[in-house]
Amino acid sequence: MKSRLGHSTRREFLATLSVGATAVLVGLPAANATPESIATEIKKLYGDKKIVEGKIKLDLPTIAENGLVVPMGFEVESPMTATDYVKAVHFFAEGNPNPQIASFRFTPMSPKAAAAIRIRLAQTQNVVAVAEMSNGDIYTAKKEVKVTIGGCGG
């Protein structure tokens, strides 16, 4: 529809603009997380605290046939007493568009520091877990999961 002066109407202009913007956004690949971006996210949480391997048991498949529904379970070794317990566990994926995939918080009243969920993985990548203990110690664990189809990237 043209205005009386032969120019496009505002509605036509906005429709053209939105179609062009959509075409640009769809054509851009999503930037995936990297080991460096994971390290940056962990540093935001814990600064320069020393992080050591141990205490976290990850239950992830070595091969995920469908990246849309990857089962993930974990347990952190802790007595879960008033003075010695797991405060938080954070999970990161090195190849997903968003590096942080899950966080869990615990209290001394939790019987154990464990949970199970299903996650999405965009591609074959490492899943990194970081556990914060009540005494300030930080532990980590990592496992590679090979994704054969699907995932959050398509």
N, C-alpha and C positions, 0 to 999 in steps of 0.2 A: 504494500500500500504506500503510495507516495503522498506527501503533503501537497498543498496547493502550489507550492513553489518548486515542485519537482524533486525535492530532497527526500531521502528515506525518513521514515518516522522513527521516533525514539524506540518503539517496540521492535522494529526491524533491526535497528542498530544493536540493541541489547541482545537480540536473538543471535545475530551474526557473531557478536563478541563472545557470547557463551559457547557457541559451537567451536569457534577457533581456540578458545582457552581449553576446552575439553580435549580437542585434538592434540594440543601440545602436552597436556598432562598425561594422556593415555600413552603417548609416544615415548615418554621418559621412563627408563627403567628405575625401579626403586633401589636406592643405595642400601646395601646390606651391611650389617654390623661386621666388624673385623676383630681380631684378637686385640688390636690396639684400642678400639672403641670400648671393648669390654673392660680392659684395664683402666680406661678413663672413668667408666661408670663405677667400678669398684673403688677407685681412688676418691671419687665424690662421696662415697659412703664411709670409707675408713681412713682416708688420708694416706699417710706413709706407714701405717701400722704393719708389722710383720705378719705375713700370711703364710701358713705352712700347710702341707698336705696331710690329710688324715682325718679321722673321726667321722667322715661322711661316707655312708654307703649309698651309692646310686644304683637304682634298678631301672635301666633303660635297655631297650633292645639294641643289639649290634647293627641289625638291619631292620629298618622300618619300611614295610611294604606300602604304607600310605602315610605321607607326611602330614596329612590333615588331622590324624588321630594317633599320636604316638603316646603310648602309656609311659608314665614316669612315676617312679616311687623313690622315696628316700627315707633314711633314718640316720640320725646323728647320735653317736655314742655319748651319753650323758646320764648321770644319776637322777637328774631333774628334781633336785632338792632346792630348798629356799636359798641356799648359798652357791649352788653349782648347777646351772641349767643353761639351755640353749635359748638365747633371746630372739634370734632371727635367722632365717635361711633364705638366701636370694639365688635365683637362677637366671643365667644368661645364655643366649644362643649366638654363636659366632657368625652365623650366616643368615639370620633373619633380618627383616627390615627394622624391627625394634629390638635392641639388644637384650633388654630385661624381659623375661617371659613370665616370671612368677616370684612372689615373696610370701613367706610364712612367718608369723610371729608366735612365740611361745611364752608361757609363764611357768613359774615353779609348780603351778597346779596342773599343768599338762602331764599326763602319765608318761608320755615319751615324745620325743621330737621326731615325728614321722608323719608322712602323708603320701597320698597317691592322687595323681590327676592325669589328664590327657592334655598334651601340648601340640602345637603345630610347629613343624620345622619346614623351612622353605627349600632346603637342599641338604646334602650330606655336610655335616658340621659337628663341631664340639659343643656339648652342653656343659656349662661351668656352674658349679654350686659353690656358694660361699656361706659359711656358718659363723655367726657371732655368738660367743659364749658370754655368760654373765660376768666372768672375770676379765673380759676384754680381749681374750685370745680370739684369733680369726683362723678358721680352717677352710680348706678348699679341696674340691675334687673335680675331675673332668672326665668325660667319656665321649668318644666319637660315635655318632649315629649315622649310618648310611641310609639315605632316603632314596627309594627307588621311583616313586611316583607321587604326584600331588604336592602338598605343602602349601604354605601361605603365599608362596610366590607364583603358584599356578600349577 
